[in-house]
């Protein structure tokens, strides 16, 4: 034991530990100082000292890990600002070095702190300069807007704005330059549009009511409505059914069979309370399918319920189930047959279901027609829808564009309700893009349907619009024929 103690006493390291920072600093100064002399210790103190030096490395590792983790946590906390990270890391390094450096190093630390303070002062000055620039820019913009508002209120300026609105240009492009237009808020743009888009001016100098000036209702889409309907006018030319598929392709069915099928589908739509868009889309899908695929008359009803099933899934919130369409046919067709026909229709049409129908344009044109009334006329809306639905049964109306049918229905409905004034005005001509002479043929054909001059026995649509909730518009007729308008 005595030998071991003497050997341990010889090998034992000095109490004062030399860190790497201290060794580096002393190495530059000229050498490592001699170890501090150990004080005289008794045997019991030496044993306690040896016991303390024999601690396990795990304790040292634990303390090292906790120290490192603490430092990492502090670094993550200051990553939000890069400048803070640099200043704190530099200050931390300075504090670590000053523990082992001499008094000669302290002035350098003060200079470093002064540099940091100068950088902070410079950043504060630049931020104040930026705020001054922004304030000056805001004042200049406000002055520009005040001058422009005074120029806009002049009648010549307002007339030029209305002319450009009619040509499809945005009103904001005339109100402000390009720079101020980009900086202008959307709310101020909407206010200017409400002020200067109340009325438009036609080419003949007559005033046109602006039906898109109501920007408070988001469902109207007043800002985008002109572009939407101009796009639909193009789409109605692309996705049209063939106008002579009965003569070229279908040899087992006739136009009267098609009319009977659609008349029955009107009753089905009333039974399940479907929206009118579903009925129009159903007829469109039937005609497009028959334009490209031959079908037997035994499967014509199957095609009808399948197209209504597809249209219901597209238009309705809660579409009827497949079993309900099978039940409505008195279980003539099974569920498997309906689903097979559904796949066949969708694949043949390449899933192109979103198509403009007569109902699509009818909403827009009725809105333009209501602009001439002080209060909305409900009879006009019901009567125009009635006249448009009468064309669904007739095969000959496939030759006419849906937008032309919708405009003619509004023309004849206005004439039926009031023969004292001409039913067509500049507002309707502007939004429909049809003048009265272009509507003559279609309006006369619609009047024949309204008066039922050919004695058509299909009465589902007529019975539907004879109801009191629809103002019994099917019973309305004009005392004077509409032909007299075109003879003037």
TAFENTA-V741889 format. One record per residue. RES is the residue in one small letter. PHI is phi as a letter, one per 40 degrees, with the letter a starting at -180 (999 if undefined). Layout:
BEGIN
RES_PHI + RES_PHI
END
This chain:
BEGIN
x_999 + x_c + x_c + x_c + x_c + x_c + x_c + x_c + x_c + x_c + x_c + x_c + x_c + x_c + x_c + x_c + x_c + x_b + x_c + x_c + x_c + x_c + x_c + x_c + x_c + x_c + x_c + x_c + x_c + x_i + x_i + x_c + x_c + x_c + x_c + x_c + x_c + x_c + x_c + x_c + x_b + x_c + x_c + x_c + x_c + x_c + x_c + x_c + x_c + x_c + x_c + x_c + x_c + x_c + x_c + x_c + x_c + x_c + x_c + x_c + x_c + x_c + x_c + x_c + x_c + x_c + x_c + x_c + x_c + x_c + x_c + x_c + x_c + x_c + x_c + x_c + x_c + x_b + x_c + x_c + x_b + x_c + x_c + x_c + x_c + x_c + x_c + x_c + x_c + x_c + x_c + x_c + x_c + x_c + x_c + x_c + x_c + x_c + x_c + x_b + x_c + x_c + x_c + x_c + x_c + x_c + x_c + x_c + x_c + x_c + x_c + x_c + x_c + x_c + x_c + x_c + x_c + x_c + x_c + x_c + x_c + x_c + x_c + x_c + x_c + x_c + x_c + x_c + x_c + x_c + x_c + x_c + x_c + x_c + x_c + x_c + x_c + x_c + x_c + x_c + x_c + x_c + x_c + x_c + x_c + x_c + x_c + x_c + x_c + x_c + x_c + x_c + x_c + x_c + x_c + x_c + x_c + x_c + x_c + x_c + x_c + x_c + x_c + x_c + x_c + x_c + x_c + x_g + x_c + x_c + x_c + x_c + x_c + x_c + x_c + x_b + x_c + x_c + x_c + x_c + x_c + x_c + x_c + x_c + x_c + x_c + x_c + x_c + x_c + x_c + x_c + x_c + x_c + x_c + x_c + x_b + x_b + x_c + x_b + x_b + x_b + x_c + x_c + x_c + x_g + x_c + x_c + x_b + x_c + x_c + x_c + x_b + x_c + x_c + x_c + x_c + x_c + x_c + x_c + x_c + x_f + x_c + x_c + x_b + x_d + x_d + x_c + x_c + x_c + x_c + x_c + x_c + x_c + x_c + x_c + x_c + x_c + x_c + x_b + x_b + x_c + x_c + x_c + x_b + x_c + x_c + x_c + x_c + x_b + x_c + x_b + x_b + x_b + x_b + x_d + x_c + x_c + x_c + x_c + x_c + x_c + x_c + x_c + x_c + x_c + x_c + x_c + x_c + x_c + x_c + x_c + x_c + x_f + x_c + x_c + x_c + x_c + x_c + x_c + x_c + x_c + x_c + x_c + x_c + x_c + x_c + x_c + x_c + x_c + x_c + x_c + x_b + x_b + x_c + x_a + x_c + x_c + x_c + x_b + x_c + x_c + x_c + x_c + x_c + x_c + x_c + x_c + x_c + x_c + x_c + x_c + x_c + x_c + x_c + x_b + x_c + x_c + x_b + x_c + x_c + x_c + x_c + x_c + x_c + x_c + x_c + x_c + x_c + x_c + x_g + x_f + x_c + x_b + x_c + x_c + x_c + x_c + x_c + x_c + x_c + x_c + x_c + x_c + x_c + x_c + x_c + x_c + x_c + x_c + x_f + x_f + x_c + x_b + x_c + x_b + x_c + x_b + x_c + x_c + x_c + x_c + x_c + x_c + x_c + x_c + x_c + x_c + x_c + x_c + x_c + x_c + x_c + x_b + x_c + x_b + x_d + x_c + x_c + x_c + x_c + x_c + x_c + x_c + x_c + x_c + x_c + x_c + x_c + x_c + x_c + x_c + x_c + x_c + x_c + x_c + x_c + x_c + x_c + x_c + x_b + x_c + x_d + x_c + x_c + x_c + x_c + x_c + x_c + x_c + x_c + x_d + x_c + x_c + x_c + x_c + x_c + x_c + x_a + x_c + x_c + x_b + x_c + x_c + x_b + x_b + x_c + x_c + x_c + x_c + x_c + x_c + x_c + x_g + x_b + x_c + x_c + x_c + x_c + x_c + x_d + x_c + x_c + x_c + x_c + x_c + x_c + x_c + x_c + x_c + x_c + x_c + x_f + x_c + x_c + x_g + x_c + x_c + x_c + x_b + x_c + x_c + x_c + x_c + x_c + x_c + x_c + x_c + x_c + x_c + x_b + x_g + x_f + x_c + x_c + x_c + x_c + x_a + x_c + x_c + x_b + x_c + x_c + x_c + x_c + x_c + x_c + x_c + x_c
END
